[in-house]
């Protein structure tokens, strides 16, 4: 969860009350947040000859974007304590009557297709509120915007630029401007080289560096406002003296874009001459159907059953009582006109992007009522149940553990060689899921077999006494173009025996035990003895697998295993037969690849066929 640092005494002043550390900690608990640290009695840094004021470090839930700044924390705590009414955020038309516009060109679809924006008029900044304004952008970039990959925020002094604005995508060489806090004009390619080693901006360059075109926002005079998601232009930078703020956000995700724009304007519209008012901007984007007015501050409305809220929390509150409690959480609530006693109508303001379903409203009711006051209830009815696949895997795990085998849990990622070459297997290019940008050679693909993980575990523990008997029941992954995500998980069971003898009979015995617990019979049939006159007595065993379900073994010749010491496992279920795995003694070259000096016998089975 993000941790927000706020000036202790400024927050107390905004709340209109002084607290001891314990009292404020209790207030945070009641509201569902947590006081992480109070720095008043600790050593604090000295900046420009002045010691930093005491800070309260508050942990905020990751989805409460409205509390990522001082203003949001103060506003929500005041509403919770009944000291401030719920703000009415509204859009106001400019004095001229004509909205500023951002025209989006079609080429932006190649790199960053979406844009939104707003204007805050007649803002009065102090040094602290200005710092908070900048800090909120950084928090949103790091949190919701996923380090600017989903959304990038640009803020400008509106009085230094002229609308209408255009959002374009141009070749790097065609973009030239003076970046923020610089004096030299750079084109797109020079800018990338200039900031390549910058500790702050360098980590964002990869987002657009290899694109054929870069996104750029121009004003009416072709002045570059910003090169998102990297940096703004120096020409339009904001300062303490800025009165009118032009906020633009570019994005690849429409939902995140709307949330970020709303958070920026709702949190800092408090500093406008007319508090909680925002001037909208018209986005003209006809090519993708995104022409609209931004931001959209219209509250969302939903209805929730009173019985659902009371049932989840063990309460028996009336609709009127619930409405009053939920108003402490910045929600506008009233009994529904359709069913005043059984339904409530909830109006969700633009600040509460975290509320998605009725369970979120139920959580807010629990907070408003008081966690410590909630009655203890015994849950006797539940729809929860273990997944069938997990239940099956647990049966296998339990049997292996009782048979004296040790369970291990290697990583699901491995190197390409470990999964293929080291097992004397070839990669057809259609099996394994590769990582696009692996950080190390050890983690290149998602495993298609559990065997490499078992062998690496044995290798790292070969100093222990032998025999070593390990098993794993977990997922492997295969490419599958027939499914939506183009890959599928498959639950496998594997075991490995490492000792001075081959252990072939040990893994065979483990297979038989697991199959017995899965109620699969071993299929074979004695044809009997024949004593024809003048002939030797012959004994012949012939498999007849077409009569009943079960499993049988067939010899295989695979390079992973020692010749003549491996078998494929076949199973017949419901009239359908399939090969579900194999077991055998590993080939000496495989042992050499994994640096193992004693023989190893392995077993691997696909469990999903038994579902």
N, C-alpha and C positions, 0 to 999 in steps of 0.2 A: 504494500500500500504506500502511496506517496506521503511524504512527511513535509508539512508546510511550517516554516518558521515565521512567526509574527512577533512584533514588538509587544512585550507583555503589558506595559502600562498604556500604550495606545489602544490595545484591544480592550482593556478594562474600561478605558474612557469611552470607547464606542459602545460598550455594553452598559455604561452608566452605573457601574458597581465595581468595587474592588473585592478581590477574592484572595483567600490563602491558596497555596498550591493544592492542598487537599480538597478545598471547596471547588476549585476549578476542575480538578480531576474528576470529582463526582458529577459536575455538570456535563463534562465531556462524555462520561459513561452513560448518563441518562439520555444523551442525544445520539449515542451510537458511534462516537468517535473516541479517540484515546490520546491523552496527554502523554507524550513520550518522554519529554524532558523539560525542566525549567532551569535555565542557565544562570539565574540570579546569583547563586552561591558558588558558581564556578569561575575559573579563569576565562575572561573574555578578551578577544583580540582588540588591539588599539588601532584605530583607523584615523589618520590625519591628526594624531595627537589626542584623540578622544576615544575613550573606551566604548565598545559596542554596548548599546542598552540591553537589558535582560531580554532573552528570547523565550517564547513558548514554542516548543516543537510538537506539532499536533499531527497524529496519523489520521489520514482521511481515507474512507473507502475508495477503492480505485474507480468506481463508477459515479462518484459524486464530483463531477467536473465543476459544479457551481461552488465548490468549497476549496478550490485550488489557489485562492488568494485571500488576502486579509479582508477585503470587502465582502466576499461571499461568506466567510466564517462569521463575521460580525452580523451580517444580515440574517443568516439562518438561525443563529443563537438568539438574536433579539426576537425573531418571530416565534421561536420555540418557547421563550420565556414570557410571551405576551406583551412585550415592550414595544413592538412595532407591527403595524398592519402589513399584510401581504402586498407588495408593490404592484401597481398596475402598469406593466410595461406596454408602451404604445408607440406606433409609428406616427410621425408628424410630417406634413408636407413642407418643403422649403418655402421661404417667403416669396420667392419668384413663381412658385407653382410648378416649375419644371424640374423633374428629377434628373440627377446625374445618371449617366448610362455607362455600362461596360459592354462593348460589342465584341463577341467571341467569334474569331475566325475558325474555319473548319480545320485548318492544319493543326490546331491544338489537340485534336483527337489523337495525334500520333504520339503525344508525350504526356499531357496533363489536361484532360478534356473539360474539367469543371471549374467554375469560378463563382464566387459570391462576394458580397460586400455590404457596407453600411457606412453611415457618417454620424459622428457625434459632434454636436454643435455647442459652441461656447463652453468648452470644458475648462475648468480651473484646476490645474495640477499643483501639488506641492512636491517637494523632492521625494517624500515617502510614497505618495500616491503614484507618482511617475515611475518610481522603482517597482512598485507593485504591478503596474500596467505592463512593464517589460517582463517581469518575473512570470506573470500569468501566461504570456505567450510562450516562454520557455517550458513551463509546466505542461501546457497543452501540446506543444511539439513533442515532448518526451513521452507523454502518456497516451492520450487519445490519438494523436496524429502519427504515432509510431515513427518517431525521429524524422518527421516531415515527409515520409513516403506517402502517407494518405492525404495529409493536409499541410499547407504551408501558409503562414500568416504574414502579411505585410501591412505596416501602419505608416501613414504619411501625413505631413502637414498639408491640409487641403488648400491653404492659402498660397502655397508655392507651386501648385500645379493647376492645370485648367482642363475641365471636362469638355466634351465627352472622352471617355477612355476606351482603349481597344486592348483586347487580349489576343496576342498573336503567337505564332511559332515560327521562328526564323533560323536560318543557318548561323552557327556561332560567329562566323566572321562578319556577319551583317549587323550584329548587336554590339554597340559601343556606348559606354557610359562610365561615369566615375562612381565606383562602389562606395558604400557607406563608410564614412570616416577615412576615406582615401583622398588623394589629390590628383592622381594620374588616371587618365582615361584608358580603359582596357576594353578589348573586344572579348567575345565569349571564350575563345581559345586561350587568350592571354590570362583571362580571369581564372580559368581552371588551373593553369600552371602556377599562377600567383598564390592561390589558396590551397594548393595541393598539400603543403606541409603545415597548414594552419590547424592548431589543435582543436579549435571550435568548429570552423566551417568545413575543414577537410573531410570530416566524416559524412557530409551530405553530398559531396560532389558526384559520387557514384550513381545517384538517383537519375541524373540526366546526362552525365559525361559522355556516354557512348551513343546518345541519341543523335539522329541526323539533324534535328532541329531543337532549339531551346525555347521554352516558354518565356514570354516577356510582356509586360504591361506598359503601354505608352499613354501619355496624355494627348490632348489635342495638338500640342506643339511638337509632338514626337520626342518628348522628354521621357527617358526610361524611368518609370517608377520603381520597378523591381524585376529581378530575374529569379522567379521562384523555381525551386525551393531554396535557393542559395543565399541571396542577399538583396537588400534594397539599394536604390540609388541614393547617393549623398545629397542630391538636389532637394529631395522631399523629406529629409529626415525630421523626425519630431524632436521637440525639446520641451523644457519646462514652460516656455512661453507659447507653445502651440495652443491655439484656441479651437480650431476645427480639425477633427481627425478623420481622415479617409482610411477605412479598413478594407483591405481586399484579401481574399483567401482563395488559393487555387487548390485543386484536389483531384484525386482519382476515385473518391468514394463520396457519393451524394449525401448519405446519412451523416457521416462524420463531418462533412463540410457544413451542413446546417447546424449541427451541434456546436462546432467551434465558433461560427459567426455569432450564434445566439449567446454563447458564454461571454465572448468579448464585449458585446454591446450591453448585455444585461448587468454585468458586474460593474462596468465603468460609466454607464449612463447616470449613475448617482452623482457624478461630478459635473454633469451638464447644467446649464443655467436653469432649465426646467427638468428636474430630476426624472429619471426613468423614461425619457423620450428619446427616440432614435429616428434619424432621417433615413429613409430607405433609398436604395439604388435600383434602377431597372437593368436587369441582365438581358441582353439581346443575343440569343443563341438559337436561331431558327433551324440550323442544320441538324441539331440533335433533339429538338423539342424541349430545350431547357430555358426558353424565354420566360421570365418571371420577375416578381418583385422580391428583392432580398433586403433584410432578413424577413422570415416569416415568424412573427411573434404571436400568432394566434394560438391560444391555449387549446390543448386536446381535452376532449370530454369522454368519459366512460361511465358505466354503471357497474356497481358491485353489490352482490347479495349480502345482506346483513347477517344471515345465517352462516355464510361462508366465513366471514371475518370472525364472528363469535366462535364458531366451531373450531377453527384453527388455533385460536388463542385460549380457548376454554372460558370465554367471557359470556355475559348475557346483557350486553349494552344495547340501548335503543338506537334507532337511526339518528335521532337528534344528538345523543351523547357521542356517538361515533363521529358525527360531523364536526362537533366541537373539538374533539381530540385531534382529528386529522388536520384541522386548521393550524395546529401548532407545527405541522411539518410543511408549511407553505402550500397546502392544497386547499382549494376552495370547494367545500363539500356541503351538500344539502340533501334532505330526503327527496327521493325521486317522485315526480308528480304521478307516475304510473302506479307506483306501489309505495306510498310514504313510509310504511312500517317495515317493508321487506327489502327495499332497494335504496341505495344512496347514489347520487349523481356526483361524480368527482371531476372537477376541472383542474387540469394539470398545467401549471405555468411553463413557459419555455426554459426556465432554469432547471426543471426536474427531468432532464433527459434520461435519468436512470430508471424512471418508472415505465415499465414495458407491459406488465401484466398485473392481474389482480393480486397476485402473491406479493408484489412490491408494495401495494397499498396495505396489504395485511401486515407486512413488516413495519411500515410506518406507523400503523395503529399500535403495534406492540411497543414501539419506541415511545410514542406519545402517552400510552397508558402507563408505561414503566415496566422495564424488564423484571425488576425485583418484586413487583406487585402481581405479576401474572400468576394465576393459580397453577399448582402442579396437577398435571393430568396424565392418566395412563392411556397410552395409545394401544387400543385393542384391535383396531382394524387398519390394515395397510395393504396397498397394492404392490408393495415391494417384494421382490423375489429374486433369487440368484439367476443369472442367465444360464440357460441350459448348457451352453458351451463351457462356462466356468464350473458348473456343477460336475460335468463330465471330467474336466481336467483335474478337479479336486479329488475325484475318486482315484484317478491314476496316481496322483501325487501321494495320496495317503497309502496306497498299496506299495509304492516304491519305497516310501519312508519306512514302513513296517518290515519290508524285506531287507533293510539294512543299507539302502542306498542314500547318498547325501544329495540334497537338492542344491543347485547353483543357479545364479541369475546373471549371466553375462549380458553385455550390451547388445542391442539389436542392430547396431551399425558395425561394419567390419570392412576390412580392405578387400579390394577386388581379388587379389591373389589368394587370400585366405579362403574365400568362398569358392573359388574355382581352381586355379592352377595348383595350389597346395594340396587339393583333394584329387588331383589328376582329372579334373572335369573341365569341359570347354564351355565358354560363354557364347550362346547363340545370339546375344544382343536383344532377345525378346523376353528374357526371364527376370532379370534383376533390375530394381529401381535404383538408379544412380543419383547421387547428390550433385547438383549443378556446380556448386562451388565449395568442395570439401576443404576444410582448414588443414587437415593432416592426411597423410596417406593411410592412416590407420582406420579412418572413417570415410570410406568412399561410396559404399553401397549399403542398401538394406538387405540383411541376410536372407538367403533363400533356403538355408539349412541350419539346424541347431548344432551340427557336428563341430564346426570351427570354434564356436564358443566353449564347448566342452573340452576340446583339445587344448585350447589356450588356458583354460582353468587348470587342467592337469599339468601343463607346462610350468605354470607359475607356482604349483604346489608339489613338484616332483621330488622335492626334498623330504616330503613326508613318507612315512612307511607305506609299503605296498601290500596288498592291492589297494588302489584308489577306485571307488565306485561312485560315479556321479550321474545325475540325471537332470533334465530340465523339461518343463511343460510350458511352452510359450508360443508366441506368434512368429511366423516368417511371412515375408511379403513377396508377391509376384506381380509382374505387369499383367494387366487384364484390360484390353481396349473395349470390352463389352460393358464395363461399368462406368459410372459417371466420373469417378476420380481416377480412372485408368489404372488402378492398382487394387489388389485385394489382400486382406490378411487371411492367414490359414493357421489354425492351431495345430502344432505338432508336439509329439512326445519323443524325446531322445535320451539315450543312456550310453555311457562309455565305461568300460572296464580296463584298468591299466595295472599290469602286474608282470611277474616273471614268467607266467604261463599265459596263453592266449586269452583265456576267459571266455571262449566262444560259447561253451555250455552255460556260462553264467548269464550272458545276455539272452541266450535262447530260453533259459528258465524264467527270466524276468518277463520276456515276451509272453510265454505261456501263462504266467500268473496274471498279467494284465488282461490278457484275452479272456481268461476264466472269469475275472471280475466283471468284464463287459459282456459276459454270457455268450461268448463266441466259442463254439466247439472246434476242435482240430479235425479236419476232414481227411479221412483215408479209408480204404476198403480192402479187406483181404479177399482176393478172388478164390483162395482155397488151394488145396493140394490135388494134383492130378496124378493118377497111377496107371496110365495107359500101358497095355502090354508091350514089353520090349523097350520101354522108355524110362529115362531117369525121372526121379521125383523132382518136379520144378515148383518153386514158390514164387509167385508174382504178385506184387502189390500194385493195384491200379486205382488211381484217384477217380472217384465218380462224384463230381461236385454239382451235379444238376439235380440232386434230390433234396438237399436241405442247406440252410444257412450255416456259415462258419468260415474258417480260414484255413489256408494251406500254404505250403512253401514250395518254391521252385528255384532251382539253381540259376545263378546269374554270373555273367563274366563281365565285371565292370572294373575299370582301372583303379578305382578308389580302393578296392579290396584285393587281398591276396588271392591269386588264382585258385579256384576250386574251394574257396573257404568263404563263400557268400551266398545268400539266399534272398529272393524277393518274397515279400509277404502279400498274398492275395486274399481277398475277402469276398464272400457272397452274402449280400443282404437284400432281402425282398426280391430275389430273382435276378439281381444285378451284381455283376462281378467287377472288381477293380483292384489294381495294384495300389496298396496303401503305404508301402515302405520297404525297407531292406535292412538286413543286418549281416555282419561278417567281421573277419579279421582284417584290419587295415593293412594296405600295402606298405612295405618298408620305406618306399620313397615318401609316402605321406608322413610316416613317423619322423623321417629325417627333416622334412620341411618344418614340422612343429617342434623339432629338437627334443624328441622323446626316445629314450633308449630301450624301453621295454615294449612288448607287444600291446596292442590296444584292439579290443573288439567293441564295435559300436552298433547301436540299434536306433532307427528313426521311423516313426509311424505318423501318418496323418490321422488325427482324431476326429476331424469333422465328418468323416463318412459314417460315424456311429450315431450322429444326431437324429 
